[in-house]
């Protein structure tokens, strides 16, 4: 169904996980991936909100998936995946999973991440 089609899933409930937890920030883990371009290794980006957001804990992955960002140190379940890129050469499928509403990021981080997602997902 998704063969050769770039797909982006973003939001509070984008996985089949049975776990939910408050997320307040993300931390950049994999700066070698194009989705992390413009971010520093270990950089923590706090969400721009005064309320706590309860979102799925993205805790189920296979080898072809790359964790780009994790829940940050101020979040519950810190260190678990938050932004994941899947690149399947066999099917040509590229999927990005953002396990929180993108609008929670500050403007600069949001623009950088969305630009990186579009460039990577649409690249030949």
C-alpha positions, 0 to 999 in steps of 0.5 A, spaced: 500 500 500 505 504 501 510 502 496 514 508 493 510 513 497 513 517 502 508 517 508 509 522 515 505 520 521 504 525 526 500 526 532 499 524 539 496 517 538 500 514 532 502 507 534 499 501 537 503 502 543 499 501 549 503 505 553 502 513 554 506 518 558 507 526 558 512 528 553 515 535 554 521 535 550 525 531 545 532 530 544 536 529 538 540 522 538 542 521 531 545 527 527 548 523 521 541 522 519 538 527 514 532 529 518 537 531 524 540 536 519 540 543 523 540 540 530 546 538 534 547 532 537 544 531 544 540 538 543 534 538 547 528 542 544 522 543 549 515 544 547 512 550 547 506 549 551 504 550 558 500 544 559 502 537 559 501 532 553 500 525 554 502 521 547 503 514 545 510 511 547 513 509 541 516 503 544 516 497 538 521 498 532 525 493 528 532 493 525 530 498 519 528 503 523 532 509 525 531 513 531 532 520 530 530 523 536 527 521 543 523 523 548 527 528 552 529 528 560 523 532 562 519 527 559 516 521 562 519 515 559 525 519 557 530 516 552 524 512 548 523 514 541 519 520 539 521 521 531 523 515 527 525 514 520 523 508 516 527 507 509 525 500 506 530 500 499 526 493 497 519 497 497 522 504 496 517 506 502 520 512 506 516 513 513 517 518 518 513 517 525 513 523 529 510 521 536 507 528 538 504 534 535 509 537 531 506 544 532 508 543 539 515 545 537 518 552 537 518 555 530 525 554 528 525 547 530 519 546 527 521 549 520 527 545 520 524 538 522 518 539 517 523 541 511 528 536 513 522 531 513 520 533 506 527 533 503 528 526 505 521 523 504 521 526 497 528 525 495 530 519 490 
